[in-house]
Each structure stands twice: as C-alpha cells, then as structure tokens.
Amino acid sequence: MLFSATLSYRAQELSYEFMNSPEMLTTEQDLRTAEMVVQALYHVEGRRKISLLVGILKRDLAEKLDGSAGRIMIFVNTKRMGEKLKKWLRANGIQAGYLSGDVPQA
C-alpha cells in the first residue's frame, strides 16, 4: 500500500511498475484556504528563521486574552529538524511537540 498527499509523476510510474493493480483515489482540487487558517509569507535568511518563528509565536500568544494561540502546525524536512525545533521552542517558553514517521499519529 502507498499513501501520499502529493505524488510526483515519477512516483506514480514506480507504483504502477511494482504494485499489482494499483488504484489511485483523488479528491477535488479545491485550492481555497479554510476560513480559520491564516497564511503569511516571510522572506528570511536561514540562520534567522528560528528567531523569527519564536518572535511570531510569542506575539501571537501575547495577542490572545487567554494566553493560548490554539494549535499551530509547522512542517520541517527531517525528523532531526523536528527534534531541534521542539527543543528551541521549549527553550523559549513555547509548549511544543512533534510527529514523525516513527511516531504513531493515533
């Protein structure tokens, strides 16, 4: 079995080559953002990313009356970076955890 939110053309070719009667399920490509999701883009040097992130999170926490910013999801490229980011956020007083392919999500 193969599950993916995104699948490149080459990965699709490989699945057809190595799987017996593969089936592809897709959903409508509705590109609208959910109403409650806030999106922002910041162009920043790699070495300044963590300090910018911590600043944004602290600002958002301070803006909430109850001190809670709700749930925030941050995507990183590797398990190691997930571990580092969790440590950096916690060291700056921000509650954090992470999920990786090694951790059950249910």
N, C-alpha and C positions, 0 to 999 in steps of 0.2 A: 504494500500500500504506500501511496505517496500523497502527502497533503502539503499544499503550499498556498499562501495568499497571493503570491506572484510566481509565475513560472515562465522562464525565458523560452524562446523558441527552441534553443538547443536542448534544454532540459526536457521539453516536450518530446523532441525527437528521441532522446535516450529512453524516456519512459515507454514509448511505443516499441523501441528496439528490444528492451529487456523485460517487459511485462506481458503477461498473457491477457489479451482482450482488455486493454485499459479503457476506462471511461473517464471523461472529463465533465465535471459539474462546474457550471459558472453561474454567476449572479448578474443582474443588470448592472451595467457600469454607470451608476448614478454618482456623479462627481460632486454633488452638493455636500457641504460640511454640516454635520449635526448642529442644531441651533445652539446647544450649550457649549460647543467646542470653540475655544479662542485660538486663533492661529497668529503667529508673528514670525518674522524672519529677521535675523541679526547677522550681519557680516562681521566676523571677528577672527583674529589670529588664533591659531590652535592653542597656543600657550595661555591665552586669556579666556578660553571657553568656560573653565570651571568657575573662575571668579565672576564672570558674567552670569552664569547659571545660578550660583549661590545668591548673587545680588537680586536677580529677578524673583527667585523663590522667596527670599526674605521680604522683599517689597510686597509680594502678593499675600504672604502670611500676615504682614502688618496691616494690610488693607481690609482684612476680614475682621468683623467685630468679635467673632468667637475664637480668633487665632488659628482657624483651620482653613487651609486652601483647598480642601477636598482631596481628591485623588489626582495625581499627576503621573503620566506615563512618559518615560524618557527612553528612547531606543539608542543602544550602543552596538558597536560591531562585534565585540568579543565578550566572552564570559569574564575574562580578566579585567576588561574595562568596566564591566558591571560591578565587579567586586570593588575596584578602586573608587568608582563614583559613589557607591554606597558609603564607603569609609570617609570620603571627602565631605559628603553631605552631612553625615552624622557628626563629624568633627566640627562642623559649622552650625550644629544645633538643629539640623533638619532631620526629622524622622524619615528613614529610607530603608528599603529592602530591594531585592532584585530577583528576577526569574531568569533561568537559563534552560537550555535543553536538558540539563541534568536534574532539574527540579520539577517534580510533579506539579501541574498547574491546577489540579482539582482538589 
